[in-house]
Amino acid sequence: MRLSTVALIIAGLTGATVLAQPAAEKPASRTIQCIEAGGQQIPAVCQVPGSRLEKDEILCTCPNGGQRVDVAVCAKGQTPPPEGKALNIARRQAIKDGSLIGDTLAGKPICVAPRKG
C-alpha cells in the first residue's frame, strides 16, 4: 500500500483536521476560540511552527471542551473587547452559526489580539 493511501486512511479514522486559518493569508485574519455554552472562553490548543518569525497557527483544537469557533484577528489599531458578562452573552448568542467573524459587541467587532511570536 502506498504511503499516501495509508496517510489518508489514518486521517479518515482520526477525523478531519481543520486549519486554524487559510494558508494564503499573511498576516492571519482569523483564528480559533473554544467557547462554552454559556459564552465563556476556554483555552484552545494550537500547533504552531517552531520558528519565532513564523506566527501562523497550523491547527487548533478544543480538547478541554467548548465549541470550536472561528474568530477574527483584530486589525491594526483595534483591541479585543474586555472579558466579562456582556461579552459572554454576545458570544453565546453569536456562536450558533459556528463563527464570531462579523459579530459585534456595543458596535465594536469581536476579535482577538494577533499572536505574538
N, C-alpha and C positions, 0 to 999 in steps of 0.2 A: 504494500500500500504506500502511496506517495506521502511525503511529509505534509504537503498542503491539505490532503484529504484528512489526515489524522488531526491536523490543527482545526479544520472545520468541524469535525465530529466533536472534539473537545469543547470548542466554542459553543456548539449547539447544546451539549449536555450541561454546561455550566451556566448557560443563559447568555443572551446577547449583551455585549458591553456597549455602553453609550458614551461617546466622547463628551468631555466637560465643555468643550467649545469647538466651534468649527476650526479646522486646521488652517484654513487660509486667512483667518482673521489675526492681524497683528496691529496693535495690541488687542487682546481679547475684549469682546464686548459683552460677554455673558459668562456665568459660572453656575455652580450648583449649590443649593442650600437644602438642608433637611429640615422640614417643618412638621411639627406635631399637629394633631387635630385641633388643639386649642390655639394655634398660631405661634407657639414658641419655637425658636430656632434651636436645634441641637447640632453638635459638630458633625460636619461631613468629613470623610477621609478621602483625601485626594492624592493620587500618584502624580508626582512631578519629576521633571528631568533633574539630574544631578548637578547641572550647571547653575551657578548663581546668576548668570546672564540670561538664561532662558527661563522666563516666568510663566510659561504656559502650563496649564493643568492638563494631564493626559486623560485621566479617568477619575471620577468622583463617585463614591457610593455612600450609602446611609446604613452602616452596619449596626448602629445603635437605635435604629427605628426612625420613624418620621417619614413623611412623603418627600421624595426627591423631586425638586422643582428647579426650573431654570430661573435665574435672576440676572438682571443687567449689572454690569460693572459700571460704577459711577464714572461719568465723563470728567475731564479735567475741569476743576472748579466746583464740582458737585460734591456733596457729602452725604453719606448714608443717613437715613432717619434714625433718631435715637431709639434704642430698645425700650420698650415699655408697653403698657396696656393698649394704647392706641395702635401701635404697630402690630401687635399680636392679633388684634381684631381685624385690621386691614388684611394681614396675611391669611388669616383663617378664611375670610370671605374670598380672597383672590386666588387661593391655590386650587380651587375647584377645577380649573382648566389645566392644572399642571405647570403653570408658569406664573412668575411675578413680573415678567417683562411687560412694560407698558402700564403697570399698575402704579397708583399714586397714594400718598398719604398727605393730607392737607395741601394738595396741589403740587407736592414735590414727588419726583419719581422714587419708587422703592428700588434701591440699588445697594451694592456692596463696594467697599473700597477696593481698589486694584491690589492684587497680591504683590507683596514686596519680596524681592529675591533674597 
